[in-house]
Every structure is written in structure tokens, then in C-alpha cells.
Amino acid sequence: MNFHYRRSVRVTLRVIIAAACCLGIWNSWRFAHADYLFRKDTERSVRAAIRLAPDAWEYYVRLAQLDQAHSRELLSTAVRLNRYNAGADIELGLQYEAEGDFTNAEKSLLAAFDVDQTYLPRWSLANFYFRRNNMSAFWSWARKAAEMPANNIDPLFELCGRASRDPATITSAILNDKPELIRQYLGFLLAKDQLPAVASIARQLIRFGNRDSDRPLLFAAVNRLVAANESTAAVDVWHSLIDQHWVARDDTVPNNADFARAPLPVSLDWSLPEYPGLHSWPGPSGLETELDGSQPEDCTIAEQAVPLTPGSYAMSYAYRTADIPPATGIRWQIIDAKSNAVLANSSDLSGDTLQHSSMVFSVPPDARLIKLRLAYRRAIGTTRISGMLVVLSTRIKALPAS
């Protein structure tokens, strides 16, 4: 009897195990097939997936997008199945809003924030209150969104710009000391050409940012300000970089007047364009430029934007050349950065021994920024030069008012 009993138990266990295995295989197939149907992404296939996996809340969210007529019911089911799914709450809130049920729309969006306090629910609430013209709530949620920025929050800045045209209002309302936020806002202002606010935001980035990673963006800001002839703002940012030791202090005019170091990629330092047949490099001897005769007939050797107040100035410079005849086209130029008019030209640079020369020029009343340019332009009746130019130093000093 015991033998038959034990055998019966073993058979029963085998049946149970076999049934469990079959059930597992069935469930695995059911979920795999449901996923397959869901990925086909048609209304019919998603409905079929729900029949196989009725507890899959994400299927209801997708079906709500495909079946707008039953969207609210489907999204409500998704929220019921997963109370911590903020995405479904947000979609449900937008559906309520589209139907004109603003009370339930607000409740759903706030419920999304209760379970997920990341950027998306905050941004969704800021949008909702903006659309409802509730500016107090809008600015509150815009500020909360800015406290946890995403990879790209330009849409938030755009929305704030629609709420207020004053960048100072936006700055005071949403900006904080997070460098990632300040960095994005500065990039946004530059992209939108909203230059009046750039200097103050750049100073904040210098205060809270990182020297190595943020200098390129700040140089770009200086360059944009210089290009727009906003010399006061450009110099303001430049001096902030100096004061925070992000760039070396140099009190000469022009900056880096002896070419003793490699120029920084910013308009207030030297630009040294490269051309076929023309190569320049700075160093202990000054700026050395080699021309092999194949360079363009009209080109810039070196250039720097220099902020100067209106008045009279003297520029002195020291140089020497090798194999460059007189009157062949190398000269210093003073150019009005705003109008691009040439204010003064030096005599042509040529001399096998060390030369000390100077030129006098005036900055007109409506100018605040000049370009100091060392240029080559082939003189009529000459061939393109082939030789070496070494500029040891440059200096600009204001002359006493007459």
C-alpha cells in the first residue's frame, strides 16, 4: 500500500510540474506575442496586445493616442493600473484640458508631479498655467522647471519669452546658480541674438561655471558682442574673465601687444589667419610671418578688436623684415569696426634692421571699437612678396586733448 501511495504522489507531482511548465510556456508566449503585436503599432494590433496582456498600462497609453475618441477612458485605465506613471497622468491631464475640463486637467498634472518630480511634470504644469493665463502659477512652475533642467530647455526659455519680452524679468524669475542652467540660457540668448542680456548672464556663468569647459562659450559671447559693436558689454565680460583669472591679465593696448603668447580664440586678442603661402606664429621674438610668394594678393596677417573712446591716439610699433622691398604692400590699418571704414594707414613695412615707427589716428565720436589690422595688399606694379616679417611690439596711447 505504501508503495502504491508513494507512486501516486510521484505521478501527481509530475503532473503538477508539467502543468506549471506548460503554464509558464503559455505565459511566456502570451507576453512575447503581446509585445510583438504592440510593436506593430496599429490600433487593431494594440487592442489585440491588450487582450493578451490586460495589465500592461503602457499599451493603454499608446492606444489612447491611436483612438482619440476613447482617449480619456483608456488613459484613466492606464493610471489605475500604474499609479506611479506620471506620463499617463500628463496625457490624461492634456486630454481633460482639450475637453475643457480644466479642474480635472490641473488635478492630473499635479498628480503627475506628486509621483515624479523631474523636469517633465514641472514643464507640463508651467505650460498649462501659461495657457490658462495664470501668470503667477506659470512663473512659479517655470522656476521649478529651471531648478531641474533637462538636456535642452530652450522651449522653457521660449515660453518665458512669450510671457515677458524683458530678459531681465526672465533672469530674475527663473535663473539660479546652477551652471548647467546658466550655460543653456547664455547659449539660448546668443542663438536668439538677444545681446543686451548676454553680458550679465555671462558674468553669472563666470561666477558659477567651470573655467575649462565654459571658456569657449564665453569667448563666443565676447565675439558676438564685438561683432555687434557692443564694445562696453564685450569689455565688461572680458574684464570679468580677467578678474576671475580665467584669462591672464594683460594691461597693454592692444592686448598681447608683444605677441609673447599664443592668442586666445577671442576678438579682443590677435587673430592670425592662415593662407596658402602665408604662415604666422607668435613667440619670444614677437610675431613672425613668412610669405613665400603664393599668398593671396590681398589678405590679413593679424587683426585685433580694440575698444577705444573717441579721441586722438598714437600707435607705435617695432619690426624688421628680410627680403621685402619698400612700398610692396604690408601696412598697419586702423578700421572703424562699425562702418568698416579705414581711419588710418601706416607707411609700408620694410627694413632689414630694427625699425621703430608710429602713426597718429583719431577715433570719431560715434565709434567705440576699432580693428587694428596688419594687412598685405600687393602694390600695383609689384610682384607678390617673398620674405620674412617680424613684429616685435605694438602700442596704442591716447594723445592729450588739444
Secondary structure, DSSP 8 states (H G I E B T S, - for coil): -HHHHHHHHHHHHHHHHHHHHHHHHHHHHHHHHHHHHHHH--HHHHHHHHHH-TT-HHHHHHHHHH-GGGHHHHHHHHHHH-TT-HHHHHHHHHHHHHTT-HHHHHHHHHHHHHH--SHHHHHHHHHHHHHTT-HHHHHHHHHHHHHS--S--HHHHHHHHHH-S-HHHHHHHH--S-HHHHHHHHHHHHHTT-GGGHHHHHHHHHHHS-HHHHHHHHHHHHHHHHHTT-HHHHHHHHHHHHHTTSS----SSSTTTT--S---SSTTS-B---BTTEEEEEETTEEEEEEES-S-SEEEEEEEEEE--SEEEEEEEEEEEES--TTSSEEEEEEETTT--EEEE------SS-EEEEEEEEE-TT--EEEEEEEEE--TT----EEEEEEEEEEEEE----
